[in-house]
Amino acid sequence: MTKRALSFIIIGVLLVLSGVLLLFKIFFLDNKGIAAIQVQSFPKADVYLNGNKIGSTPLKDEKQVPGEYDLKLTTTVNGKDIDWIGKVKLASDTITFVNRELSDNPEQTAGESLILEKLADNKTTEIAVVSDPNGAIVKIDGKSVGTAPITVPEVSAIDHEISLSYPGYRDRFVRGRVVAGYRLNVSAQMAKTQENQATISTTPTPTLTATKSASIAKPYVTIKQTPTGWLRVRSAPSTAATESGRVNPGESFPLLSDQTGWVKIKFKETLEGWVSDSYVEKFK
């Protein structure tokens, strides 16, 4: 083989190798990943990241650049424009979840955010909880683990229920999935209980959201007591379905149909929706 032919072969091999390295660099070394955010709220709200509107709740956006953002939700409650503003961190290859209950009364505003944070050890798991107000009692799957702020190590890499309670505030219940190699950060804001909620008025005002059971023909359901003091009505028989409204313990509604785990009711005179059958008593 001539030196010239050998030179061409060497050059060709180098070009191929450089091409492979360039391909590896483009698809792997420079790939910083993407981040996702999921936002839900009651009532429905417009969602802004760093001042740019990205949609309305319920929203799931899987094409964001990792980083820290200003998150703003805007809606109208009782004819009043309401803004909620907070900081949110979006991490590569993970989804950040935000849930807000918006109110024209700041003391009745509540919600939580769930963020996965990468740990140095790929086998380690943690749940970290902070609360507003500070010092809420934290339970994981019904077992008390301490008061917030708190970090709980070596938690099973499965779905967990985190509950928070504090005197004078409504209990908060959060479900989150723990992943090996990550810390699940939970930040929860609790709403104050309404002292006058149980006060009996001498001039009762009729309500459109519920009907007294005595005036409803069977079949109907009556809402039982719930941990939150209310029950979500969803657009479909699934926890992933959008929220259509809320009903309160003691209220009764016409029963339209039922299936495993869910019942369909008529509420607000013309609306229909699904509620969990764990919190209803059926009268057929």
PEFEN-V862771 format. One record per residue. SS is DSSP state (alpha for helix, beta for strand, coil for the rest). PHI is phi in whole degrees, -180 to 180 (NA if undefined). PSI is psi in radians with two decimals (NA if undefined). Layout:
BEGIN
ss & phi & psi
SS & PHI & PSI
SS & PHI & PSI
END
This chain:
BEGIN
ss & phi & psi
coil & NA & 2.31
coil & -73 & 2.77
alpha & -62 & -0.61
alpha & -66 & -0.76
alpha & -65 & -0.70
alpha & -63 & -0.66
alpha & -63 & -0.76
alpha & -62 & -0.69
alpha & -64 & -0.79
alpha & -62 & -0.77
alpha & -62 & -0.74
alpha & -63 & -0.77
alpha & -62 & -0.75
alpha & -62 & -0.70
alpha & -64 & -0.74
alpha & -62 & -0.81
alpha & -62 & -0.73
alpha & -65 & -0.61
alpha & -66 & -0.72
alpha & -64 & -0.77
alpha & -63 & -0.70
alpha & -65 & -0.74
alpha & -62 & -0.76
alpha & -62 & -0.71
alpha & -64 & -0.73
alpha & -68 & -0.77
alpha & -93 & -0.27
alpha & -125 & -1.01
alpha & -65 & -0.65
coil & -94 & 0.01
coil & -82 & 1.82
coil & -88 & -0.04
coil & 81 & 3.00
coil & -124 & 2.90
beta & -125 & 2.71
beta & -126 & 2.65
beta & -137 & 2.39
beta & -123 & 2.23
beta & -129 & 2.29
beta & -133 & 2.67
beta & -153 & 2.81
beta & -134 & 2.12
coil & -76 & -3.13
coil & -56 & 2.46
coil & -143 & 2.72
beta & -81 & 2.54
beta & -117 & 2.28
beta & -126 & 2.38
beta & -116 & 2.11
coil & 50 & 0.68
coil & 85 & -0.09
beta & -102 & 2.18
beta & -71 & 2.23
beta & -115 & 0.02
beta & 145 & -2.83
beta & -132 & 2.68
coil & -72 & 2.56
coil & -74 & 2.39
beta & -132 & 2.48
beta & -138 & 2.04
beta & -121 & 2.06
beta & -110 & 0.41
beta & -129 & 0.63
beta & -97 & 2.67
coil & -83 & 2.35
coil & -57 & 2.53
beta & 153 & -3.10
beta & -99 & 2.35
beta & -129 & 2.73
beta & -88 & 2.11
beta & -107 & 2.26
beta & -131 & 2.35
beta & -116 & 2.33
beta & -127 & 2.40
beta & -158 & -3.09
beta & -125 & 2.24
beta & -127 & 2.12
coil & 54 & 0.69
coil & 77 & 0.11
beta & -113 & 2.31
beta & -71 & 2.26
beta & -122 & 2.31
beta & -119 & 2.38
beta & -121 & 2.27
beta & -127 & 2.35
beta & -154 & 2.95
beta & -96 & 2.48
beta & -141 & 2.43
beta & -108 & 2.20
beta & -106 & 2.12
coil & -105 & 2.64
coil & -60 & 2.35
coil & 63 & 0.37
coil & -134 & 2.89
beta & -116 & 2.32
beta & -100 & 2.26
beta & -111 & 2.30
beta & -130 & 2.27
beta & -129 & 2.26
beta & -133 & 2.42
beta & -109 & 1.90
coil & -95 & 2.50
coil & -148 & 2.69
coil & -78 & -0.12
coil & -107 & 1.94
alpha & -55 & -0.53
alpha & -72 & -0.27
alpha & -102 & 0.05
coil & -80 & 2.37
beta & -149 & 3.02
beta & 156 & -3.06
beta & -156 & 2.78
beta & -130 & 2.49
beta & -124 & 2.17
beta & -133 & 2.30
beta & -90 & 2.28
beta & -121 & 2.21
beta & -67 & 2.36
coil & -105 & 2.83
coil & -68 & -0.63
coil & -95 & 2.13
coil & -68 & -0.20
coil & -102 & -0.15
coil & -80 & 2.58
beta & -134 & 2.55
beta & -149 & 2.68
beta & -123 & 2.17
beta & -116 & 2.27
beta & -126 & 2.27
beta & -123 & 2.63
beta & -136 & 2.69
beta & -128 & 1.83
coil & -77 & 2.78
coil & -68 & 2.54
coil & 93 & 0.24
coil & -65 & 2.51
beta & -72 & 2.25
beta & -110 & 2.29
beta & -124 & 2.46
beta & -118 & 2.06
coil & 54 & 0.70
coil & 85 & -0.11
beta & -103 & 2.19
beta & -68 & 2.30
beta & -119 & -0.07
beta & 136 & -2.81
beta & -119 & 2.58
coil & -75 & 2.51
coil & -78 & 2.48
beta & -151 & 2.55
beta & -120 & 2.18
beta & -110 & 2.01
beta & -87 & 2.91
coil & 52 & 0.94
coil & -96 & 2.47
coil & -57 & 2.45
coil & -81 & 1.23
coil & -144 & -3.08
beta & -74 & 2.46
beta & -134 & 2.69
beta & -106 & 2.15
beta & -108 & 2.19
beta & -119 & 2.56
beta & -128 & 2.43
beta & -139 & 2.58
coil & -157 & 2.39
coil & -56 & 2.28
coil & 86 & 0.02
beta & -127 & 2.66
coil & -73 & 2.41
coil & -61 & 2.61
beta & -121 & 2.35
beta & -124 & 2.23
beta & -132 & 2.36
beta & -109 & 2.32
beta & -148 & 2.65
beta & -101 & 2.26
coil & -93 & 2.32
coil & -119 & 2.40
coil & -58 & 2.32
coil & 89 & 0.08
beta & -134 & 2.66
beta & -101 & 2.24
beta & -89 & 1.91
beta & -92 & 2.14
beta & -117 & 2.12
beta & -118 & 2.02
beta & -121 & 2.38
beta & -110 & 2.28
coil & -106 & 2.55
coil & -94 & 2.52
beta & -70 & 2.57
coil & -73 & 2.62
coil & -93 & 1.97
alpha & -59 & -0.58
alpha & -93 & 0.23
alpha & -64 & -0.59
alpha & -96 & 0.06
coil & -69 & 2.34
coil & -90 & 2.17
coil & -87 & 2.48
coil & -79 & -0.28
coil & -128 & 1.33
coil & -60 & 2.49
coil & -100 & 2.28
coil & -64 & 2.58
coil & -115 & 2.61
coil & -97 & -0.19
coil & -86 & -0.33
coil & -145 & 2.81
beta & -126 & 2.40
coil & -63 & 2.45
alpha & -59 & -0.51
alpha & -65 & -0.39
alpha & -103 & 0.08
coil & -104 & 2.29
coil & -76 & 2.52
coil & -68 & 2.57
coil & -85 & 2.57
beta & -150 & 2.94
beta & -127 & 2.65
beta & -118 & 2.31
beta & -75 & 2.26
coil & -83 & 3.04
coil & -64 & 2.48
coil & -125 & 2.76
coil & -61 & -0.50
coil & -94 & -0.23
coil & 88 & 0.10
coil & -159 & 2.98
beta & -135 & 2.30
beta & -71 & 2.45
beta & -108 & 2.18
beta & -112 & 2.78
coil & -75 & -0.29
coil & -150 & 2.83
coil & -77 & 1.16
coil & -159 & 2.50
coil & -69 & -0.26
coil & -86 & -0.18
coil & -72 & 2.73
coil & -70 & 2.70
beta & -84 & 2.22
beta & -98 & -0.34
beta & 169 & -2.94
beta & -141 & 2.60
beta & -128 & 2.86
coil & -116 & 2.66
coil & -56 & 2.43
coil & 94 & -0.30
coil & -81 & 2.63
beta & -122 & 2.55
beta & -143 & 2.61
beta & -60 & 2.37
beta & -92 & 2.05
beta & -91 & -0.75
beta & -167 & 2.97
beta & -148 & 2.76
beta & -149 & 3.07
coil & -54 & 2.02
coil & 87 & -0.14
beta & -142 & 2.67
beta & -132 & 2.53
beta & -100 & 2.25
beta & -125 & 2.85
beta & -107 & 2.21
beta & -139 & 2.86
coil & 51 & 0.65
coil & 69 & -0.75
coil & -122 & -0.15
beta & -96 & 2.69
beta & -128 & 2.63
beta & -171 & 3.07
beta & -114 & 2.42
beta & -130 & 2.73
beta & -66 & 2.32
alpha & -76 & -0.05
alpha & -70 & -0.36
alpha & -119 & 0.48
beta & -133 & 2.64
beta & -111 & 2.19
beta & -93 & 2.44
beta & -126 & 1.90
coil & -116 & NA
END
